[in-house]
Each structure stands twice: as structure tokens, then as C-alpha cells.
Amino acid sequence: MRESGIAAENLRLVVVQTRRDSAHAVLAARLDDCWLLLDNTALVLVPDHERTDYRPLIAFGAEGDLAKAETALVDRPLAGSM
């Protein structure tokens, strides 16, 4: 992603909760005020709002600091829950 021109500050490693209640890591890239998720199980970039089966839990930024994932990535329930 960095070699394609996306700045480090626009990348996050995000740990998500899956519908099966397991943890999984995806790469999030911010592009034009939209977060795109790259998942190694699909190998395609998908807008975060289309991955309704994932609920982001925490994100790691470029500095390697542990931080809460941005609101756009976190404050939404899993589809089919509740």
C-alpha cells in the first residue's frame, strides 16, 4: 500500500470481531475520506461500510501505538446482531 502512494498516516492495522465471534486482522487504508479494508481472505479492497460482518475493535497506526480505532471504523454493530 505504501508503494502505491498511500501515506503511512492513512494506514491502520485493524483487529475486527467477526460474526463468528473470532478476532481477525485487516488493513485499513484511508482514501478520499473513505476507509477501504484489505482482507487477506478476499484480497480485494472493500469500503468499510460494505463489511457489515466485521466490527472493528482496535487499530494500530503508523507509529505502532495502540489506539482505539477511529469512530468511522468502530461505532457500528455487526449486521445481524441484536
N, C-alpha and C positions, 0 to 999 in steps of 0.2 A: 504494500500500500504506500509506503514511504517512497519507493522508487517511482510510483505512478504520479507523485506530486502532492500527495496529501500530507499536510504538516503534522508533526508529532502531536501537537496540542489538539488536533482534531481526531485523534485515535484513542480508543479505550478498549481494554480487555474487560469484558463484562461477564460476570458469573450470573447465570439465569436459573430460575426454577422452572422445570418442565412440568407439563401436565401430569406426568407420571411421578411427580414429587422428587425428582432427582436433580442434581446440580450439573450444569453443563456450561462451558465457556465459549463465548463467541467474540469476534472482533467487531467493534462498532466504529464506523467512520462518519464524521460529520461532513456533509457536502451541501452547501446552499441551505443552511438552516434545517436540514433533514438528516436524521441518523439512519445509516444503512448498516445492516448486520450481515457479516460474513460468517457462515456456519460451515464447519468442515464436513458436516453430514450432507450438505446440499451443494457446496462450492459455488453459490451464486450470491450476489448482493441483493438484499431484500429490505425495503423500508421497514423500520421498526414497527410501525403501526400494522403491518401485514402479518407479523409473527405474534398472533394472539395467543399462541400456546406457550409463550415464554413470559416469565415475569422477572425482570432484572432485579438482582439482589444487591450487588456491589460492583464497582468499577475501579480499575487500575488505570491511572493516567500515565502520561509520558515520563513524569518524574519518578514513577514507581511507587508513589504514595498511595496508600489505601484510602479511598474516598467513597462516600455514598454516590451511587450512580445519579446522573442528572435527572431532574423531575420528569423530563420527556421520556426517559427510559424506565422510570420506576413506578410512578403513580398510576398504575393501571392493573386491574386484576387479570388473572388468566381467564381466557374465554372458557365458558362452561363451568366456572367456579361460582359458588354462591347461588 
